[in-house]
Amino acid sequence: DPIRVVHHGGGIRKRHIEDFVRLAGLLREGVELDLVLVFRDENYREELLEQIESLESGRVRLVDPVPLREVAIKLNSYDVGLHMLWGESANHTYAMPNKLFEFIQARLCVATTPNREMKAFIAAHGIGITAADWSLEAMAEGLNGLDHARINEYKRRADAIAREYSAERAEAKYRWVVLDALAREAPEAAT
């Protein structure tokens, strides 16, 4: 079976989706990349389709998006969730994007660029890989080095932490914080 890698999100120029297409050209036989993207710019979609068609490997394709509530279910059919943020701007250094947690809820192996917080989180939980550096070649090397045994171990670890990082768990924490804050404010409001 091929190793099925997925990236999902906005098909937006500033996210450099063309880098994902170029990455697919570096993947070994047996590793495939699906891009599940929501486009607002039809011209950009057409440009990406042209780039995809120009690759002879056939290892990348655009896949229709699903409603947000179905993302984890859709992603679960994949092996690896891929997210690449280029460079170490302050925003990227501390980024913990929703995608990371959606990959966990889908019980996927996670693969990212070496942004500090994502790299530390992935390493602490043993749920995937980070590229050795910021190049497409380093990301391809990481993905090409995966096999199903390693992927399945990362997926088991993602499953083990999924409940801890679920929306339900976060909602309960926020509810407690809000209720606590309201309780502390109530006496002042009464005076």
Solvent accessible surface area in square Angstrom, and as a share of the most:
residue,aa,sasa,rsa
1,D,162,0.84
2,P,51,0.32
3,I,6,0.03
4,R,66,0.24
5,V,1,0.00
6,V,0,0.00
7,H,6,0.03
8,H,18,0.08
9,G,17,0.17
10,G,13,0.12
11,G,1,0.01
12,I,52,0.27
13,R,108,0.39
14,K,157,0.67
15,R,104,0.38
16,H,84,0.37
17,I,0,0.00
18,E,36,0.16
19,D,15,0.08
20,F,2,0.01
21,V,4,0.02
22,R,130,0.48
23,L,0,0.00
24,A,0,0.00
25,G,35,0.34
26,L,74,0.37
27,L,4,0.02
28,R,97,0.35
29,E,141,0.63
30,G,29,0.28
31,V,0,0.00
32,E,69,0.31
33,L,1,0.00
34,D,6,0.03
35,L,0,0.00
36,V,9,0.05
37,L,6,0.03
38,V,80,0.46
39,F,42,0.18
40,R,212,0.78
41,D,52,0.27
42,E,102,0.46
43,N,107,0.55
44,Y,6,0.02
45,R,70,0.26
46,E,79,0.35
47,E,70,0.31
48,L,0,0.00
49,L,45,0.22
50,E,119,0.53
51,Q,67,0.30
52,I,22,0.11
53,E,132,0.59
54,S,83,0.54
55,L,47,0.23
56,E,173,0.78
57,S,43,0.28
58,G,65,0.62
59,R,51,0.19
60,V,7,0.04
61,R,133,0.48
62,L,34,0.17
63,V,27,0.15
64,D,109,0.56
65,P,61,0.38
66,V,45,0.26
67,P,64,0.40
68,L,140,0.70
69,R,198,0.72
70,E,67,0.30
71,V,16,0.09
72,A,34,0.27
73,I,134,0.68
74,K,60,0.25
75,L,1,0.01
76,N,77,0.40
77,S,70,0.45
78,Y,5,0.02
79,D,20,0.11
80,V,0,0.00
81,G,0,0.00
82,L,0,0.00
83,H,16,0.07
84,M,8,0.04
85,L,32,0.16
86,W,62,0.22
87,G,30,0.29
88,E,82,0.37
89,S,58,0.38
90,A,76,0.59
91,N,117,0.60
92,H,44,0.20
93,T,15,0.09
94,Y,128,0.49
95,A,19,0.15
96,M,70,0.31
97,P,28,0.18
98,N,116,0.59
99,K,23,0.10
100,L,2,0.01
101,F,53,0.22
102,E,36,0.16
103,F,0,0.00
104,I,0,0.00
105,Q,48,0.21
106,A,1,0.01
107,R,82,0.30
108,L,0,0.00
109,C,0,0.00
110,V,0,0.00
111,A,0,0.00
112,T,1,0.00
113,T,1,0.00
114,P,20,0.12
115,N,0,0.00
116,R,122,0.45
117,E,58,0.26
118,M,1,0.00
119,K,97,0.41
120,A,56,0.43
121,F,24,0.10
122,I,3,0.02
123,A,78,0.61
124,A,83,0.64
125,H,48,0.22
126,G,16,0.15
127,I,0,0.00
128,G,13,0.12
129,I,19,0.10
130,T,35,0.20
131,A,4,0.03
132,A,99,0.77
133,D,68,0.35
134,W,84,0.29
135,S,41,0.27
136,L,27,0.13
137,E,110,0.49
138,A,10,0.08
139,M,0,0.00
140,A,4,0.03
141,E,131,0.59
142,G,22,0.21
143,L,1,0.01
144,N,39,0.20
145,G,46,0.44
146,L,2,0.01
147,D,71,0.37
148,H,67,0.30
149,A,75,0.58
150,R,101,0.37
151,I,0,0.00
152,N,64,0.33
153,E,59,0.26
154,Y,27,0.10
155,K,42,0.18
156,R,143,0.52
157,R,97,0.36
158,A,0,0.00
159,D,73,0.38
160,A,83,0.65
161,I,21,0.11
162,A,0,0.00
163,R,196,0.71
164,E,77,0.35
165,Y,65,0.25
166,S,12,0.08
167,A,76,0.59
168,E,130,0.58
169,R,113,0.41
170,A,38,0.29
171,E,95,0.43
172,A,54,0.42
173,K,118,0.50
174,Y,153,0.58
175,R,128,0.47
176,W,170,0.60
177,V,80,0.46
178,V,82,0.47
179,L,104,0.52
180,D,43,0.22
181,A,42,0.32
182,L,107,0.53
183,A,65,0.50
184,R,160,0.58
185,E,98,0.44
186,A,57,0.44
187,P,85,0.54
188,E,121,0.54
189,A,88,0.68
190,A,91,0.71
191,T,152,0.88
